């Protein structure tokens, strides 16, 4: 999707992958600077490890604890996290009073961190994170203590999910449950899914398949469903705008991504 946008703009850039081992990350940054790279994306497992190697990191990326977008600032590398902007993009057009919104987040991994930061920007009333491992939940909550903004965050064991779902205004799945090749799975049992309020928004960060079982369950209850594809498009667009310092054709990027994902779906005999 980046290269389709670059071609549409007619600028002299190309977006290519560089597989880099963890032990080589620091020297790779020196090499990218030496050959004049303008910027790059960062994927697992480097999103946390790269932070201390950068000359500047945005406050947002520091709070999230991960960088996914890096650019050359003239004297060194700067980093930010565009997943937050990507997460928020599909929510902004919705007519909601976010100040009264109760958010329930399924999972407490890296993706959940971007969702928490995004919900703080929205100014929601409550953020309730649900996980299966008490020690990791406690670590997740503790890791947010130093952030410089209001954080109405609480953590909850998975057993409390039925009551939390029944109160949710925004229900976000950050787990990989339901992702291809297991699209029939859902983080919610049918009984728990039946408690989703019809006024709620159900947001699944998974984008393969676009229509997950979780979203199907939510729509059955009358809830608004949002898939992860738009978040993927929007976070990539924000990164490309940072590198090129100009607006980018988001519709072109979206279409390129749809075509690429369609080509990966196995054809039925």
C-alpha positions in Angstrom: 0.0 0.0 0.0 3.0 2.3 0.6 4.4 1.8 -2.9 1.0 2.3 -4.6 0.7 5.7 -2.8 4.3 6.6 -3.7 3.6 5.8 -7.3 0.4 7.8 -7.3 2.3 10.8 -5.9 5.1 10.5 -8.4 7.9 10.9 -5.8 11.3 9.2 -6.0 11.0 6.7 -3.1 10.4 3.0 -2.6 9.3 1.0 0.4 11.2 -2.3 0.9 11.7 -4.9 3.6 14.9 -5.4 5.5 15.0 -8.5 7.7 17.2 -7.6 10.7 18.3 -9.8 13.6 17.9 -8.5 17.1 21.7 -8.6 17.7 22.2 -6.4 14.6 19.7 -3.7 15.4 22.1 -0.9 16.5 24.5 -1.4 13.5 21.5 -1.6 11.1 20.5 1.9 12.2 23.9 3.1 11.3 23.8 1.4 7.9 20.3 2.8 7.1 21.6 6.3 8.0 24.7 5.8 5.9 22.7 5.0 2.7 20.4 7.9 3.1 17.2 6.1 4.2 14.4 8.7 4.9 12.5 6.6 7.3 11.3 3.1 8.1 8.7 1.0 9.9 9.5 -1.2 12.8 7.9 -4.5 13.4 8.0 -7.3 16.0 10.4 -8.0 17.7 12.1 -4.6 17.5 9.4 -2.2 18.6 10.6 -1.9 22.2 14.3 -2.6 21.7 14.7 0.3 19.2 13.6 2.9 21.7 16.9 3.5 23.5 18.7 3.6 20.2 16.8 6.7 18.9 17.9 10.3 19.5 14.3 11.4 20.1 11.1 9.6 20.9 7.7 11.2 21.0 5.9 11.4 24.4 3.1 9.2 22.9 5.6 6.4 21.9 7.2 6.6 25.3 3.8 6.1 27.0 2.9 3.2 24.7 6.4 1.8 25.2 6.9 1.0 21.6 8.0 2.7 18.3 6.7 1.5 14.9 7.7 4.5 12.8 11.2 6.1 12.5 12.5 9.0 10.5 15.8 10.9 10.0 15.7 14.2 11.7 19.0 15.6 10.2 21.3 14.5 13.0 19.8 11.2 14.2 16.7 9.0 14.2 13.4 10.0 15.7 10.6 7.6 16.5 6.8 7.6 17.2 3.9 5.2 17.3 1.3 5.6 14.6 -0.8 2.7 15.8 -2.7 5.1 18.1 -3.7 7.4 15.3 -4.6 4.3 13.2 -6.8 3.0 16.0 -8.6 6.4 16.5 -9.3 7.1 12.8 -12.4 4.9 12.4 -13.8 6.2 15.7 -13.6 10.0 15.0 -16.5 10.0 12.5 -18.9 8.4 15.0 -21.3 10.6 16.9 -20.4 9.6 20.4 -19.9 11.4 23.7 -16.5 9.9 24.5 -16.4 11.6 27.9 -19.1 9.1 29.1 -17.8 6.1 27.3 -16.8 2.9 29.2 -14.1 0.9 27.3 -13.5 -2.8 27.8 -10.2 -4.1 26.2 -9.7 -7.8 25.7 -6.0 -8.6 26.1 -3.1 -6.8 27.7 -0.3 -7.1 25.1 1.4 -4.6 22.9 -1.7 -3.9 20.8 -3.7 -3.1 24.0 -1.1 -0.4 24.9 -1.9 1.6 21.7 -5.6 1.2 22.4 -5.2 2.5 26.0 -3.3 5.5 24.7 -5.9 6.2 22.1 -8.7 6.0 24.6 -6.9 8.5 26.8 -6.8 10.9 23.8 -10.5 10.5 23.4 -11.0 11.4 27.1 -13.2 8.3 27.9 -14.7 7.8 31.3 -13.2 4.4 32.1 -10.8 1.9 30.6 -11.1 -1.7 31.8 -8.5 -4.2 30.6 -9.2 -7.9 30.9 -6.6 -10.6 30.9 -6.0 -14.2 31.8 -2.7 -13.9 33.7 -2.9 -11.8 37.0 0.9 -11.1 37.1 0.9 -9.7 33.5 -2.2 -7.7 34.3 -0.5 -6.1 37.3 2.6 -5.3 35.3 0.4 -3.8 32.6 -1.3 -1.5 35.1 2.0 -0.5 36.8 3.6 0.4 33.5 1.3 3.3 33.0 2.0 5.1 36.4 4.4 7.7 34.9 2.3 8.9 32.0 1.6 12.7 32.1 -2.1 12.5 31.4 -5.3 11.3 33.1 -5.6 7.5 32.9 -8.9 6.0 34.2 -7.4 2.5 33.9 -8.4 -0.7 35.9 -7.4 -4.3 35.2 -9.7 -7.3 35.6 -9.4 -11.1 35.5 -11.1 -12.9 32.6 -13.8 -14.3 34.9 -15.3 -10.8 35.3 -15.9 -10.5 31.5 -19.7 -11.2 31.4 -20.5 -8.2 33.7 -17.9 -6.0 32.0 -19.2 -6.7 28.5 -22.8 -5.9 29.6 -21.6 -2.4 30.6 -19.3 -1.7 27.6 -19.8 1.2 25.3 -16.6 0.3 23.3 -15.5 -3.3 23.3 -12.0 -3.8 21.7 -10.4 -7.2 20.9 -6.6 -6.9 20.9 -6.0 -10.7 21.1 -5.2 -12.8 18.0 -8.2 -15.1 18.7 -10.2 -15.3 15.5 -7.3 -14.5 13.1 -6.7 -16.6 10.0 -6.2 -19.6 10.0 -8.7 -19.9 12.8 -11.5 -17.5 11.7 -14.3 -19.4 13.5 -12.9 -18.6 16.9 -13.8 -15.7 19.2 -12.5 -14.4 22.5 -16.2 -14.4 23.7 -18.4 -17.4 24.3 -21.9 -17.1 22.8 -23.4 -16.5 26.2 -21.0 -13.6 26.9 -21.5 -12.2 23.4 -25.2 -12.1 24.0 -24.6 -9.5 26.7 -23.1 -7.0 24.3 -25.3 -3.9 24.4 -26.9 -3.0 21.1 -25.6 0.6 21.5 -22.0 -0.6 21.9 -19.1 -0.4 19.4 -17.2 -3.6 18.8 -13.8 -3.1 17.4 -11.5 -6.0 16.4 -7.9 -5.2 15.6 -7.7 -8.3 13.4 -7.9 -7.6 9.7 -7.7 -11.2 8.3 -10.5 -12.1 8.0 -12.1 -8.7 7.8 -15.3 -10.1 9.3 -14.2 -12.0 12.4 -16.5 -14.2 14.5 -16.2 -11.6 17.3 -17.7 -8.9 15.0 -20.4 -11.3 13.8 -21.4 -11.9 17.4 -21.5 -8.1 18.1 -23.6 -7.4 15.0 -26.1 -10.1 16.0 -26.7 -8.0 19.1 -27.2 -4.9 17.1 -23.8 -3.3 17.9 -21.7 -1.3 15.5 -18.8 -3.3 14.2 -15.3 -2.0 13.2 -12.6 -4.3 11.7 -8.8 -3.8 11.9 -8.2 -3.1 8.2 -8.9 0.6 8.5 -6.5 0.9 11.5 -3.8 -0.8 9.4 -4.4 1.6 6.5 -4.5 4.7 8.6 -1.4 4.0 10.7 0.5 3.4 7.4 -0.8 6.6 6.0 0.3 8.6 9.0 3.8 7.1 8.7 4.1 7.8 5.0 3.0 11.4 5.6 5.7 11.8 8.2 8.4 10.5 5.8 7.3 12.5 2.7 6.1 15.6 4.6 3.0 15.8 2.4 -0.6 14.4 2.3 -0.9 10.8 0.9 -3.7 9.2 -1.1 -5.4 7.0 1.6 -8.0 5.6 -0.8 -5.2 4.3 -3.0 -3.5 2.7 0.0 -6.8 1.1 1.1 -7.5 -0.4 -2.3 -3.9 -1.7 -2.6 -4.3 -3.4 0.8 -7.7 -4.9 -0.1 -6.3 -6.3 -3.4 -3.2 -7.8 -1.6 -5.3 -9.4 1.1 -7.8 -10.8 -1.5 -4.9 -12.4 -3.4 -3.9 -14.2 -0.2 -7.3 -15.8 0.4 -7.2 -19.5 -0.8 -9.6 -20.1 -3.7 -12.3 -22.7 -3.2 -12.3 -25.7 -5.6 
